[in-house]
Amino acid sequence: MVKCNEDRFTPEQKLKFDLRHYPVRPHVGVGGVICWKDYVVIVKRKYNPNKGKWAIPGGHLKLGERASDGALRECMEETGLFLEVGELASVIDKIDYDSNGKIEYHYVLCDYWMIIPNAESFKEPPRLIPQSDVIDARFVHFEELSNYELTPTVKKLFINLKIFK
């Protein structure tokens, strides 16, 4: 894993160049699809964009960090699970416009399959411990996903991966 050098910037410098709301450039988001049998992990977002909606665990890629390492870090931080990173699952563009047609959010989302070591030996899904910037984390059966208010990009991801209809 490459050590990130984000700490060399002051908070003021980060704010000047890292505007997420009404950005001057796209941002890279990373996430993970964590499955156990016919269940998938979803987390309830604490912050915008899509505050209060359900998504896969994920967050922002740090400067100097490989996308797969960032996805793994974010997934472990938000779920409390020990995981291994698998193959790239999907790349999705998220571009949200405000009522005036101005770009409010622009992300390129790189999502990876996450592997729970020895998952086949578990009789029940592993215990999730929601942390950092999520309100809740759950294993949800594929057939029950329609009962949750999923973010548009996660709906698209799950449809592409044939997890959700």
C-alpha positions as CSV (number, residue, x, y, z in Angstrom):
1,M,0.0,0.0,0.0
2,V,1.3,3.4,-0.9
3,K,1.4,6.0,1.9
4,C,-0.7,9.0,1.1
5,N,0.7,12.5,1.5
6,E,-2.6,14.4,2.0
7,D,-1.3,15.6,5.4
8,R,1.0,18.0,3.7
9,F,-1.9,20.3,3.0
10,T,-3.6,22.6,5.5
11,P,-7.4,22.4,5.9
12,E,-7.6,25.7,4.1
13,Q,-5.6,24.5,1.1
14,K,-7.8,21.3,0.9
15,L,-11.0,23.4,0.9
16,K,-9.6,25.7,-1.8
17,F,-8.8,22.8,-4.2
18,D,-11.1,20.0,-3.0
19,L,-14.5,21.5,-3.5
20,R,-17.0,18.6,-3.6
21,H,-20.1,20.7,-3.8
22,Y,-20.0,22.7,-7.1
23,P,-16.6,21.2,-8.0
24,V,-14.1,22.6,-10.5
25,R,-13.2,19.1,-11.6
26,P,-14.5,15.5,-11.1
27,H,-13.7,13.6,-7.9
28,V,-12.9,10.0,-7.6
29,G,-15.1,7.9,-5.4
30,V,-14.2,4.3,-4.5
31,G,-16.5,1.6,-3.0
32,G,-17.0,-2.1,-2.5
33,V,-19.6,-4.7,-3.2
34,I,-19.6,-7.1,-0.2
35,C,-21.7,-10.2,-0.6
36,W,-22.4,-13.2,1.6
37,K,-24.5,-15.8,0.0
38,D,-27.6,-13.9,-1.4
39,Y,-27.0,-10.9,0.8
40,V,-25.2,-7.6,0.1
41,V,-23.9,-5.0,2.5
42,I,-25.5,-1.5,2.2
43,V,-24.8,1.5,4.4
44,K,-27.0,4.5,5.2
45,R,-25.2,7.7,4.2
46,K,-24.6,10.3,6.9
47,Y,-23.6,13.1,4.5
48,N,-24.5,14.5,1.1
49,P,-24.6,13.7,-1.7
50,N,-27.6,11.4,-1.0
51,K,-27.6,11.9,2.7
52,G,-30.0,9.3,4.4
53,K,-30.1,7.0,1.4
54,W,-28.6,3.5,1.2
55,A,-25.4,2.8,-0.8
56,I,-22.5,0.5,-0.8
57,P,-19.6,1.3,1.6
58,G,-17.2,3.8,0.0
59,G,-15.7,7.2,0.0
60,H,-13.1,9.4,-1.6
61,L,-9.8,8.3,-3.0
62,K,-6.9,9.8,-1.2
63,L,-4.0,11.5,-3.0
64,G,-1.3,8.8,-3.8
65,E,-3.6,5.9,-3.1
66,R,-4.5,3.2,-5.6
67,A,-8.2,2.9,-6.3
68,S,-8.4,-0.7,-5.1
69,D,-6.6,0.2,-1.8
70,G,-8.9,3.1,-1.3
71,A,-12.0,1.0,-1.8
72,L,-10.6,-1.6,0.6
73,R,-9.8,1.1,3.2
74,E,-13.2,2.7,3.0
75,C,-15.1,-0.6,3.2
76,M,-13.2,-1.8,6.3
77,E,-13.6,1.7,7.9
78,E,-17.4,1.8,7.3
79,T,-18.3,-1.8,8.2
80,G,-15.7,-3.0,10.7
81,L,-15.1,-6.1,8.6
82,F,-11.8,-7.6,7.7
83,L,-11.8,-7.9,3.9
84,E,-9.7,-8.5,0.8
85,V,-10.1,-6.6,-2.4
86,G,-11.2,-8.5,-5.5
87,E,-11.7,-7.5,-9.2
88,L,-13.1,-4.2,-10.4
89,A,-16.9,-4.5,-10.4
90,S,-17.9,-1.3,-12.2
91,V,-17.1,2.3,-13.1
92,I,-20.1,4.7,-13.0
93,D,-20.3,8.4,-13.6
94,K,-22.3,10.4,-11.1
95,I,-23.1,13.9,-12.4
96,D,-25.8,15.8,-10.5
97,Y,-27.2,19.2,-11.8
98,D,-28.9,21.8,-9.7
99,S,-32.2,23.5,-10.7
100,N,-30.2,26.1,-12.7
101,G,-28.4,23.4,-14.8
102,K,-25.1,23.9,-12.9
103,I,-23.0,20.8,-12.0
104,E,-23.6,20.3,-8.2
105,Y,-21.7,17.0,-7.8
106,H,-19.4,15.1,-10.2
107,Y,-17.9,11.8,-9.3
108,V,-16.3,8.9,-11.1
109,L,-17.1,5.9,-9.0
110,C,-14.8,2.9,-9.1
111,D,-16.4,-0.1,-7.3
112,Y,-14.6,-3.3,-6.5
113,W,-15.8,-6.8,-5.4
114,M,-14.8,-7.3,-1.7
115,I,-14.0,-10.7,-0.3
116,I,-14.8,-11.9,3.2
117,P,-12.1,-14.4,4.0
118,N,-13.6,-17.9,4.9
119,A,-17.1,-16.5,4.3
120,E,-18.3,-20.0,3.1
121,S,-17.8,-21.3,6.7
122,F,-20.1,-18.7,8.3
123,K,-23.6,-19.9,9.3
124,E,-24.7,-16.3,9.6
125,P,-23.4,-13.1,8.0
126,P,-20.5,-11.5,9.9
127,R,-21.4,-8.7,12.4
128,L,-21.2,-5.2,10.9
129,I,-20.0,-2.3,13.0
130,P,-21.0,0.9,11.3
131,Q,-18.3,3.5,11.6
132,S,-17.0,6.9,10.4
133,D,-19.5,8.5,7.9
134,V,-22.3,6.0,7.9
135,I,-25.5,5.9,10.1
136,D,-26.1,2.2,9.7
137,A,-24.7,-0.9,7.9
138,R,-26.7,-4.0,7.1
139,F,-26.5,-7.3,5.2
140,V,-29.7,-7.2,3.0
141,H,-31.1,-10.1,1.0
142,F,-31.1,-9.4,-2.7
143,E,-34.9,-9.8,-2.8
144,E,-35.4,-7.2,0.0
145,L,-33.3,-4.4,-1.6
146,S,-36.5,-2.8,-3.1
147,N,-37.5,-2.0,0.5
148,Y,-34.6,0.4,0.8
149,E,-34.1,3.9,-0.7
150,L,-31.0,3.2,-2.6
151,T,-28.9,5.9,-4.3
152,P,-29.4,6.1,-8.0
153,T,-25.8,5.0,-8.7
154,V,-26.1,1.9,-6.4
155,K,-29.4,0.9,-8.1
156,K,-27.6,1.2,-11.5
157,L,-24.6,-0.8,-10.1
158,F,-26.8,-3.6,-8.6
159,I,-28.9,-3.8,-11.9
160,N,-25.6,-4.1,-13.9
161,L,-24.3,-6.8,-11.5
162,K,-27.7,-8.6,-11.6
163,I,-28.1,-8.2,-7.8
164,F,-31.2,-6.1,-8.2
165,K,-34.1,-6.1,-10.7
